[in-house]
């Protein structure tokens, strides 16, 4: 086979492309939907250009019951988490923003967030701890809090949340059925560990492995970042340049997952030395995979990749 990688054998073909999960795909529309006004729903989804699942709105309603005046801050005193991102639209924060043209591709997008990640909960700025949807699958559960003073408050919230989730038919398992189904389609874990999913047909066309293991690729990246001179750095870049050639061969043969994986890995490593290469790899990979929104997001992020500020709607 042309190129330096090889396709990984797979049993079943993947989907034609990962799309934003709509609640109606798994269940019929629930009659007890969150009563968020249609205009706010439409505004939030227009800003982000993604359909938000019904549990997103139900969680907002849950927080409204905890704190009718400031739902976004309903969890701050108990678990130190604040609702942000698309929740800022429901809270009307965009109407008071200083910026007249906020970039929602960057709103609460942290330094290491891949384009698929959408932040909805944040802790304090020092820890940079945040939670969100990964292709609209929730990544994490709330951190366990051991502060005994908060035990009663947390127990009350947990009971309310569990009861509400049960009434609405939502799972509070760390991995839902849909997440487990997605895991079966993962072709490689990549540096971020969440795994990558690309369409792979019955002939195993769609993905081929990188010629380096994750451990070796990290060592290559470290050598580049730690190089003391430009000449040393250029020499250390040689394996990456070789892999870029392999990616070109892979793209020609419709194995788009190879460039996707290399681009995500270099992005996750976090060094500005890789931004140019990531900018060559990921927008093209997302476009070939028919995920054009993520191509736009990564371009915006690379042009404005910084630790802070993250809030595009600051008053």
N, C-alpha and C positions, 0 to 999 in steps of 0.2 A: 504494500500500500504506500502511496505517495505520502511524504511527510514523516515527522519524527514521532508522532503519537499513534496510539491504536485505539480502536473503538472498544468499549467495554461491552461484552455480551450482555444482552438483556432479554428477559422473557417476553414481556408484553410491551406493545407499543405505547408510548406516552400520548397525551392529548395534543391536539394541534397547536396549543399554546396556552400558557397559564393566563387566565383572566381573573379579574376581580370577582371574588365569590359573592353571589347575590343570595340573600337569605331564601328566596323562593326556589333556589336550585335544590335545596335539601328538604324543605318542608313547604307546605302551602302557607300562604301569608297568614299570619296569626291575627285573630280578631282583636286581641288585646295589645295592639301596637302601642309604643310610646306615643303620647299625644303631642309630640313636638310639631309645631305648625309646619305645613307643607312648604311655605316660603323659606323657612330656615333650613329645612332639609335640602331644598333645591339649591339654596345659596351655598351651603357647606359643600355639597357635592359638585357644584359648579366651580368653586374655588379650587378644589383639589382634583377635579376631573376623574374622580373615582366614586363608585357607588359604595356607600357606607352600610355595613350590615345592621340589621335591626337591633342586635344586642348593643351596638354603640349607642343608640338612642335610648334603649331601656336602661342602660347604666346611667345616662344623664338624668333620666326620670328618677332613678333610685337616689342619686345624689341630691336632686331637688327635694326629695322627701327628707333627707338628712339635714339639709340647709337650704330652705326655700329662697333666702336672700342672696346667697353666694354659693351656688352648686359647685362651681369650679374649685372652691376651697373646702368642700365638705369633708375631705379626708386629710387635710393638712394637720390638724391637731392630733389626730389619732395615729396615722401611719406616715405622715410627712410627705404625702403625695398631692399634687395639684393637677387638675384636668387642664390640658392645653391642646394645641394643634387645632383640629376641626371643632373641638369643643369651644374654642374661642369664638367661633362663628355663632354657635348657639347662645353664647353668653353676650353677644353683641359687641365684643371687644373691637371688631374690625371697624365699627362705626365711630370709634373714638381714637383710632390709630393716627399717629403723627404722619406716617408715610401715606401718600395718596395712591401709591402703586406698589403694594407689598408683593413679594415673590413667595407664593405659597409652596413652591418647590423647596424653599429653604426655611420655611417657618418651623421652628423647633427641630431643625435637622442638625444632629450632632456630628462631630468630626468624622466618626467612624461609621455612621449610618449609611448602609447601601441604599440605592434608589428604591428598593422594594419595601423599606422600613418606613412606617409612619408613626411618629410619636404622638401619644395621647395622654401620658402621665409622666410627670417629672418630680424628682426630689430636689434637694438643694443644689445650687450651682457648683459647690465644691466637689461633691461626689460624682456629679454628672450622671447619676443613676436615673434611668428613664425606661419606660415601658411603652409598648405599642403593638401595632399590627404588622406582620410580615406577610405581604400579599394578602392582607386582611385576615391573617390568622394570628391570634394573640400569642406572643412569644413567651411571656413569663407570667407567673402568678405573683401576688403581693409578697414582698419579703416578710419573713417571720420576724416579729418584734418581741424582744424578750423583756422589755421594760415592764415591770410588774404594775406600775402605776397606770399603765394603759390597758391592762388585761381586761378590765370590765368593759371599757369602751370598745375594744377590739372584739370582744365576745359578742357584744350587742350588734355591732356592724356585721360580724360574720353570720350571726343568726338571721339578721334581716336580709343579707345578700343571698344566703343559702335558700331561705324561704322564697324570695323573689325569683331566683334562678329556677327553682323547682316548679313554681307556678307557671313560669314562662317556657319551661321545657329546655333550658340551657344547661349544658354540662359544665361543672366546675373542676373537672379533671385537668391535670396539668397538660395532658395530651388528649384532645378530643378525637372522635372517630375520623373526622376530616383531616386532622393533622397526621394521624397514623396512616391514612390512605396516601397523603402527600409523601410521607417518609418512604413509602414503597416505590415512589417514582423518582426519588433522588438519585442522580447519577454520580455525584461527588459531594463531599462535605464542604470543601473550600475552606478558606482561612476563618471565616466567621462562624462556621460550625452549623449553620442552619440548613445547609445543603442547597444544591442547585437542581432545578427541574427544567429540563428541555424536552421538546418532542423528539422521540426516537421511534423510527418506523420499524416494520417487521424485518427489515434488512439491517437493522442496527445503525442506520444512518441518522445522524443528529448530534452525536457526541463521540469524541475520542479523547483518551487520556493525555494529559501532559506528560512529556518525557521525564519529568522530575517529580519526586514525591513531595508532599507538603513540607517535610523536614528539610529536604535538600533545597527547595525553593526559598525557604526562610533563610537558609545559610547564604544563598546567593544574594538575597536582598540585603542581608546584614553586611556582607562584604562590600556591596555598593555604597550603602549608607556610611559605613565606617572608613571608607577609603580616604587616605590623607591628602591625595592629590587628584587633579582631574584626570591625569593619565591613568592612575590606578583605578579610578572609578570607571573610566571608559573600558578598560580591560575587564573589570569585574562585570560589566554589562554584557559581555559577549554571549553568555548562556541565554540571557533574555532576548537578545537579538536573534539568536538561533531559533528560539521558540516562536518569535514573531513570524519567522519564515514558515514554520510548521503550521501556525494559525492560518496563514494565507492559503496554504495547501488545503487545510481542513475546511475553510470557508468555501473554497472552490468545489469541494466535494460535499457541501451541505452539512458538515459537522460543525455547526455554529457554536456548540457548547464549549469547544476548546478555547476559543477566544474569550468567551464569557467567563470561563473559570479563571484564566490567566488575568484578565482585567480586574475581576473581583478580588483575587488574591493580592495583586499589587496595590489596589485601592485600600484594602484592609491593613496592609502593612503600615500604611500611614505616612510615608515619607514623600516630601514634595519632589524628590528626585524621580518618582514614578508617575507624576501627574500627567506629563506629556504622553507617556506610553498608555496610561489608562484612558486618556482622551482619544487615543487612536483606536483602542480596543473596544471599550464598552459601548459608546454610541453606535458603532457599527454592529456589534453583537446584538444589542437590543433591537435595532432596526431590522436585522435579518430574522430575529425571533418574533417580529411583529409586536414589540413592546415599546412603541415610540414614546410614550409618556416617560418611561424610565430613562430613555436616551436623553430627553430634555432635562430631566432631573439631574443626571450625572454631569451634564455639561454646565448647568447652573451651579452645582455644588463645587466642581473643580475650579470654577472661576471665582468662587467666594468661600473657599474652604478654610474655616477658622474655628477656634475654640468658642468664641463668643463675639458679639451678641447673637443670640439665636432667635429671639422674639421679633418677628417681622411686624407685629402689631403693637409695639410699645407706644404708649400714649405720649 
